[in-house]
Amino acid sequence: LEAEVAALGQQRSALEQEQVKSEAKCRRTEGAVEQHREEAEDLRMQLNNATRRMDDEVQRLRASFETERTRIHAEHTAALEAKGAKLRREVQTFQETEGSLRQRQREQEAELNTL
């Protein structure tokens, strides 16, 4: 009986040591899980910040694009308006010259008719 008690005592002691080891392993595992959770949360925050910065940069680039597009449009419009004004002046000069030549032609024809 004493041998059985001693064997049970040793078995109990071995089981208690195994339990202590299991509990320590469980605590380490829980610690690792918590650390992974914290790392995942940190990565989520980094991703959110990077996404926000990217969105801000996209907005900045869109605004810059619109500003540049408006500037180019204004330059082209001004150039076209200047070209149009020049062409109108040239047409007016041509019409005035043509009118004056026609007048002179009429005068010469009248002079020829009087001879």
CNS distance restraints for C-alpha pairs under 8 A (distance, minus, plus):
assign (resid   1 and name CA) (resid   5 and name CA) 6.13 0.50 0.50
assign (resid   2 and name CA) (resid   6 and name CA) 5.97 0.50 0.50
assign (resid   3 and name CA) (resid   7 and name CA) 5.97 0.50 0.50
assign (resid   4 and name CA) (resid   8 and name CA) 5.98 0.50 0.50
assign (resid   5 and name CA) (resid   9 and name CA) 5.92 0.50 0.50
assign (resid   6 and name CA) (resid  10 and name CA) 6.14 0.50 0.50
assign (resid   7 and name CA) (resid  11 and name CA) 6.03 0.50 0.50
assign (resid   8 and name CA) (resid  12 and name CA) 5.88 0.50 0.50
assign (resid   9 and name CA) (resid  13 and name CA) 6.02 0.50 0.50
assign (resid  10 and name CA) (resid  14 and name CA) 6.05 0.50 0.50
assign (resid  11 and name CA) (resid  15 and name CA) 6.09 0.50 0.50
assign (resid  12 and name CA) (resid  16 and name CA) 6.06 0.50 0.50
assign (resid  13 and name CA) (resid  17 and name CA) 6.19 0.50 0.50
assign (resid  14 and name CA) (resid  18 and name CA) 6.11 0.50 0.50
assign (resid  15 and name CA) (resid  19 and name CA) 6.04 0.50 0.50
assign (resid  16 and name CA) (resid  20 and name CA) 6.14 0.50 0.50
assign (resid  17 and name CA) (resid  21 and name CA) 6.15 0.50 0.50
assign (resid  18 and name CA) (resid  22 and name CA) 6.05 0.50 0.50
assign (resid  19 and name CA) (resid  23 and name CA) 6.00 0.50 0.50
assign (resid  20 and name CA) (resid  24 and name CA) 6.14 0.50 0.50
assign (resid  21 and name CA) (resid  25 and name CA) 6.09 0.50 0.50
assign (resid  22 and name CA) (resid  26 and name CA) 5.99 0.50 0.50
assign (resid  23 and name CA) (resid  27 and name CA) 6.15 0.50 0.50
assign (resid  24 and name CA) (resid  28 and name CA) 6.21 0.50 0.50
assign (resid  25 and name CA) (resid  29 and name CA) 6.08 0.50 0.50
assign (resid  26 and name CA) (resid  30 and name CA) 6.05 0.50 0.50
assign (resid  27 and name CA) (resid  31 and name CA) 6.03 0.50 0.50
assign (resid  28 and name CA) (resid  32 and name CA) 6.13 0.50 0.50
assign (resid  29 and name CA) (resid  33 and name CA) 6.09 0.50 0.50
assign (resid  30 and name CA) (resid  34 and name CA) 6.11 0.50 0.50
assign (resid  31 and name CA) (resid  35 and name CA) 6.09 0.50 0.50
assign (resid  32 and name CA) (resid  36 and name CA) 6.11 0.50 0.50
assign (resid  33 and name CA) (resid  37 and name CA) 6.16 0.50 0.50
assign (resid  34 and name CA) (resid  38 and name CA) 6.20 0.50 0.50
assign (resid  35 and name CA) (resid  39 and name CA) 6.12 0.50 0.50
assign (resid  36 and name CA) (resid  40 and name CA) 5.95 0.50 0.50
assign (resid  37 and name CA) (resid  41 and name CA) 6.14 0.50 0.50
assign (resid  38 and name CA) (resid  42 and name CA) 6.12 0.50 0.50
assign (resid  39 and name CA) (resid  43 and name CA) 6.12 0.50 0.50
assign (resid  40 and name CA) (resid  44 and name CA) 6.11 0.50 0.50
assign (resid  41 and name CA) (resid  45 and name CA) 6.23 0.50 0.50
assign (resid  42 and name CA) (resid  46 and name CA) 6.20 0.50 0.50
assign (resid  43 and name CA) (resid  47 and name CA) 6.03 0.50 0.50
assign (resid  44 and name CA) (resid  48 and name CA) 6.12 0.50 0.50
assign (resid  45 and name CA) (resid  49 and name CA) 6.12 0.50 0.50
assign (resid  46 and name CA) (resid  50 and name CA) 6.05 0.50 0.50
assign (resid  47 and name CA) (resid  51 and name CA) 5.98 0.50 0.50
assign (resid  48 and name CA) (resid  52 and name CA) 6.10 0.50 0.50
assign (resid  49 and name CA) (resid  53 and name CA) 6.15 0.50 0.50
assign (resid  50 and name CA) (resid  54 and name CA) 6.04 0.50 0.50
assign (resid  51 and name CA) (resid  55 and name CA) 6.08 0.50 0.50
assign (resid  52 and name CA) (resid  56 and name CA) 6.14 0.50 0.50
assign (resid  53 and name CA) (resid  57 and name CA) 6.14 0.50 0.50
assign (resid  54 and name CA) (resid  58 and name CA) 6.12 0.50 0.50
assign (resid  55 and name CA) (resid  59 and name CA) 6.21 0.50 0.50
assign (resid  56 and name CA) (resid  60 and name CA) 6.15 0.50 0.50
assign (resid  57 and name CA) (resid  61 and name CA) 6.05 0.50 0.50
assign (resid  58 and name CA) (resid  62 and name CA) 6.08 0.50 0.50
assign (resid  59 and name CA) (resid  63 and name CA) 6.16 0.50 0.50
assign (resid  60 and name CA) (resid  64 and name CA) 6.08 0.50 0.50
assign (resid  61 and name CA) (resid  65 and name CA) 5.95 0.50 0.50
assign (resid  62 and name CA) (resid  66 and name CA) 6.13 0.50 0.50
assign (resid  63 and name CA) (resid  67 and name CA) 6.12 0.50 0.50
assign (resid  64 and name CA) (resid  68 and name CA) 6.11 0.50 0.50
assign (resid  65 and name CA) (resid  69 and name CA) 5.94 0.50 0.50
assign (resid  66 and name CA) (resid  70 and name CA) 6.00 0.50 0.50
assign (resid  67 and name CA) (resid  71 and name CA) 6.13 0.50 0.50
assign (resid  68 and name CA) (resid  72 and name CA) 6.10 0.50 0.50
assign (resid  69 and name CA) (resid  73 and name CA) 6.02 0.50 0.50
assign (resid  70 and name CA) (resid  74 and name CA) 6.06 0.50 0.50
assign (resid  71 and name CA) (resid  75 and name CA) 6.17 0.50 0.50
assign (resid  72 and name CA) (resid  76 and name CA) 6.11 0.50 0.50
assign (resid  73 and name CA) (resid  77 and name CA) 5.97 0.50 0.50
assign (resid  74 and name CA) (resid  78 and name CA) 6.03 0.50 0.50
assign (resid  75 and name CA) (resid  79 and name CA) 6.11 0.50 0.50
assign (resid  76 and name CA) (resid  80 and name CA) 6.04 0.50 0.50
assign (resid  77 and name CA) (resid  81 and name CA) 6.04 0.50 0.50
assign (resid  78 and name CA) (resid  82 and name CA) 6.08 0.50 0.50
assign (resid  79 and name CA) (resid  83 and name CA) 6.10 0.50 0.50
assign (resid  80 and name CA) (resid  84 and name CA) 5.98 0.50 0.50
assign (resid  81 and name CA) (resid  85 and name CA) 6.11 0.50 0.50
assign (resid  82 and name CA) (resid  86 and name CA) 6.18 0.50 0.50
assign (resid  83 and name CA) (resid  87 and name CA) 6.16 0.50 0.50
assign (resid  84 and name CA) (resid  88 and name CA) 6.12 0.50 0.50
assign (resid  85 and name CA) (resid  89 and name CA) 6.24 0.50 0.50
assign (resid  86 and name CA) (resid  90 and name CA) 6.19 0.50 0.50
assign (resid  87 and name CA) (resid  91 and name CA) 6.05 0.50 0.50
assign (resid  88 and name CA) (resid  92 and name CA) 6.07 0.50 0.50
assign (resid  89 and name CA) (resid  93 and name CA) 6.07 0.50 0.50
assign (resid  90 and name CA) (resid  94 and name CA) 6.02 0.50 0.50
assign (resid  91 and name CA) (resid  95 and name CA) 6.03 0.50 0.50
assign (resid  92 and name CA) (resid  96 and name CA) 6.05 0.50 0.50
assign (resid  93 and name CA) (resid  97 and name CA) 6.06 0.50 0.50
assign (resid  94 and name CA) (resid  98 and name CA) 5.94 0.50 0.50
assign (resid  95 and name CA) (resid  99 and name CA) 5.95 0.50 0.50
assign (resid  96 and name CA) (resid 100 and name CA) 6.10 0.50 0.50
assign (resid  97 and name CA) (resid 101 and name CA) 6.09 0.50 0.50
assign (resid  98 and name CA) (resid 102 and name CA) 6.13 0.50 0.50
assign (resid  99 and name CA) (resid 103 and name CA) 6.10 0.50 0.50
assign (resid 100 and name CA) (resid 104 and name CA) 6.15 0.50 0.50
assign (resid 101 and name CA) (resid 105 and name CA) 6.02 0.50 0.50
assign (resid 102 and name CA) (resid 106 and name CA) 6.13 0.50 0.50
assign (resid 103 and name CA) (resid 107 and name CA) 6.18 0.50 0.50
assign (resid 104 and name CA) (resid 108 and name CA) 6.12 0.50 0.50
assign (resid 105 and name CA) (resid 109 and name CA) 6.07 0.50 0.50
assign (resid 106 and name CA) (resid 110 and name CA) 6.06 0.50 0.50
assign (resid 107 and name CA) (resid 111 and name CA) 6.11 0.50 0.50
assign (resid 108 and name CA) (resid 112 and name CA) 6.08 0.50 0.50
assign (resid 109 and name CA) (resid 113 and name CA) 6.15 0.50 0.50
assign (resid 110 and name CA) (resid 114 and name CA) 6.31 0.50 0.50
assign (resid 111 and name CA) (resid 115 and name CA) 6.67 0.50 0.50
